[in-house]
Amino acid sequence: QKNKELLTEDVGTAQAVSVLYPGDQVYPNMKYRPVYSVNVREDVVHTWDFSNVGTQTWTGRRLYFQNHDEVRPRASSNYIDIPDTPPGKSVKISVNMNAHGFEGKTECVWIMVDSDGKDCFQHSGIFTFVIDANFKFE
């Protein structure tokens, strides 16, 4: 399985419009938002690498594929558990995505939610990536 990752969008300055919990803060341990250029039948494995740089311990949190009903790519799961993460610790988690046989450039919007399903870092875009699927003949 081949993934071609193009680094295109600077996310180092991404900031949450507001946070659900005072003192909560996340830092993406990557400078760019990935764009995966794939064949329409290919799978993509995306790995997030981020750090808890706030004062809240993350417990019962998950990443949620927020726009899964609106886009064509499909995830192996629309929810991915985040291990309990105290301040100062990093997290690496992955998801398998399938381009699902449709051409086009799609923004896959993922958000961190608490145990009640509320967005912890509202409108930040920190966990979003792009799949650019095209018919390719090898």
C-alpha positions as CSV (number, residue, x, y, z in Angstrom):
1,Q,0.0,0.0,0.0
2,K,1.4,3.3,-1.1
3,N,0.6,6.7,0.4
4,K,1.8,9.8,-1.2
5,E,1.7,12.6,1.3
6,L,2.1,16.2,0.2
7,L,2.8,18.7,2.9
8,T,0.8,21.8,2.0
9,E,-1.0,23.7,4.8
10,D,0.8,25.2,7.8
11,V,-1.0,24.2,11.0
12,G,1.6,25.4,13.4
13,T,-0.5,28.5,14.1
14,A,-3.9,26.7,14.3
15,Q,-5.7,28.0,17.4
16,A,-9.0,27.0,18.9
17,V,-11.6,29.7,18.7
18,S,-12.6,28.6,22.2
19,V,-11.9,25.6,24.4
20,L,-14.5,23.6,26.3
21,Y,-12.3,23.3,29.5
22,P,-10.2,26.2,30.9
23,G,-6.5,25.4,30.7
24,D,-7.0,22.9,27.9
25,Q,-4.5,23.2,25.1
26,V,-3.3,20.9,22.3
27,Y,-0.2,21.2,20.1
28,P,0.1,19.4,16.7
29,N,3.5,17.8,16.6
30,M,3.7,18.5,12.8
31,K,4.1,21.7,10.9
32,Y,1.9,20.9,7.9
33,R,-1.6,19.4,7.3
34,P,-1.2,16.4,5.0
35,V,-2.8,16.0,1.7
36,Y,-2.9,12.4,0.6
37,S,-2.9,11.9,-3.2
38,V,-4.2,8.4,-3.9
39,N,-6.0,6.2,-6.4
40,V,-9.7,6.1,-5.8
41,R,-9.4,2.5,-4.6
42,E,-6.5,3.0,-2.3
43,D,-6.4,3.1,1.5
44,V,-4.7,5.8,3.4
45,V,-3.3,5.4,7.0
46,H,-3.3,8.7,8.7
47,T,-1.4,9.2,12.0
48,W,-2.0,12.1,14.3
49,D,0.9,13.1,16.6
50,F,-0.1,15.7,19.1
51,S,0.7,16.9,22.7
52,N,-1.3,17.9,25.7
53,V,0.3,21.2,26.5
54,G,-2.5,22.5,28.8
55,T,-3.2,21.9,32.4
56,Q,-6.1,19.4,32.0
57,T,-5.6,15.6,31.9
58,W,-7.4,14.2,28.9
59,T,-9.7,11.4,30.1
60,G,-12.5,9.7,28.1
61,R,-11.6,11.7,25.0
62,R,-11.9,10.5,21.4
63,L,-11.3,11.8,17.9
64,Y,-14.5,12.0,15.9
65,F,-14.9,12.1,12.1
66,Q,-17.2,15.0,12.2
67,N,-18.2,15.3,8.5
68,H,-18.3,11.5,7.8
69,D,-22.0,11.8,6.6
70,E,-21.1,14.5,4.1
71,V,-17.9,13.2,2.4
72,R,-17.1,10.1,0.4
73,P,-13.9,8.8,2.1
74,R,-14.7,6.2,4.8
75,A,-12.8,5.6,8.0
76,S,-12.3,2.2,9.7
77,S,-14.1,3.9,12.6
78,N,-15.7,7.3,13.0
79,Y,-14.5,7.4,16.7
80,I,-10.9,6.7,17.9
81,D,-10.2,6.5,21.6
82,I,-7.4,8.7,22.9
83,P,-5.6,7.2,25.8
84,D,-5.7,9.1,29.1
85,T,-3.1,11.8,28.6
86,P,-1.7,14.0,31.4
87,P,-0.3,17.5,30.6
88,G,3.2,17.3,29.0
89,K,2.5,14.0,27.3
90,S,2.1,13.2,23.6
91,V,-0.3,10.9,21.7
92,K,0.1,9.1,18.4
93,I,-3.0,7.4,17.0
94,S,-3.9,6.3,13.5
95,V,-7.0,5.7,11.3
96,N,-7.4,3.7,8.1
97,M,-9.3,5.7,5.4
98,N,-10.6,4.4,2.1
99,A,-11.1,6.8,-0.9
100,H,-14.3,4.8,-1.5
101,G,-14.1,4.8,-5.3
102,F,-14.9,8.5,-5.8
103,E,-12.7,11.2,-7.4
104,G,-12.1,14.5,-5.7
105,K,-10.4,16.5,-3.1
106,T,-12.0,16.0,0.4
107,E,-11.3,17.7,3.7
108,C,-11.7,15.0,6.4
109,V,-12.7,17.0,9.5
110,W,-11.8,15.3,12.8
111,I,-12.4,16.8,16.2
112,M,-11.5,15.9,19.8
113,V,-14.6,15.3,21.8
114,D,-15.1,14.6,25.5
115,S,-17.1,11.7,27.0
116,D,-20.3,13.6,26.3
117,G,-19.4,14.1,22.6
118,K,-18.7,17.9,23.0
119,D,-16.0,19.5,20.8
120,C,-13.0,20.2,23.1
121,F,-11.2,22.6,20.7
122,Q,-13.9,24.3,18.8
123,H,-13.1,25.2,15.2
124,S,-9.4,24.6,15.4
125,G,-8.9,22.4,12.4
126,I,-5.9,20.8,14.1
127,F,-7.0,17.2,13.4
128,T,-8.2,17.8,9.8
129,F,-6.5,16.3,6.7
130,V,-7.2,16.1,3.0
131,I,-7.6,13.1,0.7
132,D,-7.2,13.9,-3.0
133,A,-8.5,10.8,-4.9
134,N,-8.1,10.3,-8.6
135,F,-8.3,7.5,-11.1
136,K,-4.8,6.4,-11.8
137,F,-3.7,3.8,-14.3
138,E,-0.5,2.0,-13.5
